Amino acid sequence: MATFTQRMKELRREKNITLENLAKALNTTKSTLSRYENNLRTPNVDFINQLAKYFNVSVDYLLGNSDDKTFPDSKEDTPEEKISKLVKENKIRTLAAHFDGEDITDDDVEDIKNFIEFVVQKGRIKTNNLFSIRRDSMTYDELLEEVESQGIDVFEMNIGKHKGLYADNTIAVSKDIKTTKEKVCVLAEELGHHHKTSGEILGKKNINKIKQEKMARNWGYEKLVGIVQLINAFEKGIRSKHDLAEYLNVTEKFLEQAIQHYKEKYGVHYKIDNYIIYFEPTLFIAKMF
């Protein structure tokens, strides 16, 4: 499969454009483009989208994930199409409206979208009224409250070299952990043991124990670094790893491990609605219109 650097060179040569002229067209420098072509620097998501649009190819083709050059249709959906997508995405069985107008407008779409969100949230609260609808980040105190509402006791105590331990509805978090950000990551992983593992799994030499430990950690990654939360961060203009970790209230190490988990689970990229989340060569998100 071709790489980004190979595709960039091929497209530039097909269009018979020099690095200097391409740099002018993209409002960047010749040296920056040269680093991209020689794999000395990794482009960010904005540049990749800009380059794909310039050459009129798909992001997947540009990254070497597909041989289909087709650029996504940029035609905006009609209000009716937008509503159909909302119904499908939220799994609404019946949607009816009584209004005096004849044609559905974009303002109507926004009103219906808000109503659908209300219905979905109301259904979630009715199904499980123990928890509120989660925001994009969760503080240590909020997760602590959720854990305790499940009948699990949490203690901050001296547990030696361990950062967290779990046994029979009891979680211990090391009192030596300095930041609440790291505490929430540890607590999420230990909660993963409550939901996903059984038996004694201490030690790293037994394959079954290793698998169970990984299951618990993966549960924690998805709890604090959800796919939807990654998209919401992208929509808010968050791009750097540091800013993303701050937004999600997790450590950068935890964020890196979560991304690695998604890469193992989904592969190089994952498509959801009109977004493509790429986990390699670096995390970035492409939105298709």
C-alpha positions in Angstrom: 0.0 0.0 0.0 1.3 3.4 -0.9 2.3 5.9 1.8 1.4 9.6 2.2 4.8 10.7 1.0 4.5 8.6 -2.1 1.0 9.8 -2.9 2.0 13.4 -2.4 4.9 13.1 -4.9 2.7 11.2 -7.4 -0.1 13.8 -7.3 2.3 16.7 -7.6 4.0 15.2 -10.6 0.7 14.3 -12.2 -0.3 17.9 -11.9 3.2 19.0 -13.0 3.6 21.4 -10.2 6.9 22.3 -8.4 7.3 22.3 -4.7 7.7 26.0 -4.8 4.5 26.6 -6.7 2.6 24.2 -4.5 3.8 25.9 -1.4 2.5 29.2 -2.8 -0.9 27.7 -3.5 -1.2 26.2 0.0 0.3 29.2 1.7 3.2 27.3 3.2 6.9 27.0 2.5 8.9 24.9 0.1 11.0 23.5 2.9 7.9 22.3 4.9 6.6 20.4 1.8 10.0 18.9 1.2 10.0 17.6 4.8 6.6 16.0 4.2 7.6 14.4 1.0 10.8 13.0 2.6 9.0 11.7 5.7 10.9 14.1 7.9 7.8 15.7 9.4 4.2 14.5 10.0 1.5 16.8 8.5 -1.4 17.8 10.7 -5.1 17.1 9.9 -5.7 20.6 8.5 -2.9 20.3 6.0 -4.0 16.8 4.9 -7.5 18.0 4.3 -6.2 21.1 2.4 -3.9 19.0 0.2 -6.7 16.4 -0.5 -9.0 19.3 -1.5 -6.3 20.9 -3.7 -5.6 17.6 -5.7 -9.3 16.8 -5.6 -8.8 13.3 -4.1 -10.1 11.6 -0.9 -8.2 11.7 2.3 -8.1 7.9 2.3 -6.4 8.0 -1.1 -3.9 10.6 0.0 -2.9 8.6 3.1 -2.5 5.4 1.1 -5.5 3.7 2.7 -7.5 3.4 -0.5 -6.9 3.4 -4.3 -10.1 5.3 -4.8 -9.3 8.9 -5.7 -13.0 10.0 -5.5 -13.3 13.2 -3.6 -16.4 13.2 -1.3 -19.4 15.0 -2.6 -19.4 18.5 -1.0 -23.1 19.1 -1.8 -25.0 20.2 1.3 -27.8 18.0 2.4 -31.4 19.3 2.1 -33.3 19.9 5.4 -35.2 16.7 4.8 -32.0 14.7 4.3 -30.6 16.2 7.5 -33.6 15.1 9.5 -33.4 11.6 8.0 -29.8 11.4 9.1 -30.7 12.5 12.6 -33.5 9.9 12.9 -31.1 7.2 11.7 -28.2 8.2 13.8 -30.3 8.4 17.0 -32.4 5.2 16.2 -35.7 7.1 16.5 -38.6 4.8 15.6 -41.2 7.5 14.9 -40.9 11.2 14.3 -43.9 13.4 13.5 -44.4 17.1 13.5 -47.4 19.4 13.5 -46.5 22.8 12.1 -48.2 25.5 9.9 -45.4 25.9 7.4 -45.1 24.0 4.1 -41.4 23.6 3.6 -38.9 22.5 6.3 -36.2 25.0 6.8 -32.7 24.8 8.5 -34.3 26.5 11.5 -36.8 23.7 11.7 -33.9 21.2 11.5 -32.2 22.8 14.5 -35.4 22.7 16.5 -36.0 19.0 15.6 -32.4 18.2 16.4 -32.7 19.8 19.9 -35.9 17.8 20.5 -34.3 14.5 19.4 -31.4 15.1 21.7 -33.9 15.8 24.5 -35.8 12.5 23.7 -32.5 10.5 23.6 -31.3 12.0 26.9 -34.7 11.4 28.6 -34.5 7.8 27.5 -31.1 7.3 29.0 -32.1 8.9 32.3 -35.2 6.7 32.4 -33.1 3.6 31.7 -30.5 4.4 34.3 -31.3 7.3 36.6 -28.2 6.6 38.7 -26.0 8.6 36.3 -26.3 11.9 34.6 -25.5 12.3 30.9 -21.7 12.5 30.8 -19.8 15.5 29.5 -16.7 15.2 27.4 -14.5 15.0 30.4 -15.0 13.5 33.9 -13.4 14.7 37.1 -12.1 12.4 39.8 -14.9 13.4 42.1 -17.6 12.8 39.4 -16.2 9.3 38.7 -15.9 8.6 42.4 -19.5 9.4 42.9 -20.5 7.1 40.0 -18.4 4.3 41.3 -19.8 4.6 44.8 -23.3 4.7 43.4 -22.6 1.2 42.1 -22.0 -0.1 45.6 -18.2 0.0 45.2 -16.0 1.4 48.1 -13.0 3.5 47.2 -10.2 4.3 49.5 -7.1 6.4 49.1 -4.4 4.6 51.0 -0.8 3.4 51.0 -0.6 0.4 48.6 3.2 0.3 48.1 4.4 0.5 44.5 0.9 0.0 43.1 -1.2 2.9 41.9 -4.5 1.1 42.1 -5.9 -2.2 43.3 -9.3 -3.9 43.1 -10.9 -6.7 45.1 -14.5 -7.6 45.6 -16.3 -4.3 45.2 -13.4 -2.4 46.8 -10.9 -0.1 45.0 -7.8 1.3 46.5 -6.1 4.3 44.9 -2.6 5.2 46.0 -2.5 8.2 48.2 0.9 9.0 46.7 -0.6 10.0 43.4 -0.1 13.7 43.1 -2.8 14.9 40.6 -6.5 14.3 40.4 -6.0 13.8 36.6 -3.9 10.7 37.2 -6.2 9.5 39.9 -9.2 9.5 37.6 -7.2 7.4 35.1 -6.3 4.9 37.7 -9.8 4.8 39.1 -11.3 4.2 35.6 -8.9 1.2 35.0 -9.7 -0.3 38.4 -13.4 0.1 37.7 -12.7 -1.8 34.5 -11.7 -4.8 36.6 -15.0 -4.6 38.4 -16.9 -4.8 35.1 -14.6 -7.0 33.0 -12.4 -9.4 35.0 -12.6 -12.2 37.5 -10.3 -14.3 39.6 -6.8 -13.5 40.7 -4.9 -11.7 37.9 -1.8 -10.2 39.6 1.4 -10.9 37.7 2.3 -10.6 34.0 3.6 -14.1 33.1 0.2 -15.8 32.6 -1.5 -15.2 29.2 -5.0 -15.2 30.7 -4.0 -12.7 33.4 -2.4 -10.4 30.8 -5.6 -10.6 28.7 -7.8 -9.8 31.6 -5.6 -6.9 32.6 -5.8 -5.5 29.1 -9.6 -5.9 29.0 -9.8 -3.8 32.2 -7.5 -1.1 30.9 -9.3 -1.0 27.5 -12.6 -0.5 29.4 -11.0 2.5 31.2 -9.7 4.0 28.0 -13.2 3.9 26.4 -14.7 5.3 29.6 -12.6 8.5 29.6 -11.5 8.8 26.0 -14.6 8.0 24.0 -14.8 8.2 20.2 -17.6 10.8 20.4 -15.5 12.8 22.9 -12.6 12.8 20.4 -14.9 14.2 17.7 -16.3 16.8 20.0 -12.8 18.0 20.8 -12.0 18.2 17.1 -15.1 20.3 16.5 -13.9 22.7 19.2 -10.6 23.2 17.4 -8.5 21.1 19.7 -5.5 19.6 17.8 -2.4 19.1 20.0 -2.0 16.0 22.2 -1.5 18.3 25.3 -4.6 20.3 24.7 -6.6 17.1 24.0 -5.5 15.5 27.3 -6.4 18.7 29.1 -9.8 18.8 27.5 -10.5 15.1 28.4 -9.0 15.5 31.9 -6.6 12.6 31.4 -2.8 12.3 31.4 -1.0 12.4 28.1 0.3 8.9 28.7 -3.3 7.6 29.2 -4.4 9.4 26.0 -1.6 7.7 24.0 -2.5 4.3 25.4 -6.2 4.9 24.5 -5.3 5.8 21.0 -3.1 2.7 20.7 -6.1 0.7 22.0 -8.4 2.1 19.3 -5.7 1.4 16.7 -5.6 -2.3 17.8 -9.4 -2.4 17.9 -10.3 -0.7 14.6 -7.1 -0.6 12.6 -5.6 2.5 10.9 -8.9 4.4 10.9 -12.5 4.3 12.0 -15.5 5.8 10.3 -18.5 7.1 12.2 -21.2 9.2 10.6 -19.4 11.8 8.4 -16.1 11.6 10.3 -13.0 9.5 9.8 -10.7 9.2 12.8 -7.2 8.2 11.9 -5.0 6.6 14.5 -1.9 6.5 12.3 0.6 8.1 11.7 -0.8 10.4 14.3 -4.3 11.0 15.7 -6.4 13.3 13.5 -9.9 13.6 12.3 -11.3 14.3 8.9 -14.9 15.6 8.4 -16.6 14.9 5.1 -19.4 17.2 3.8 
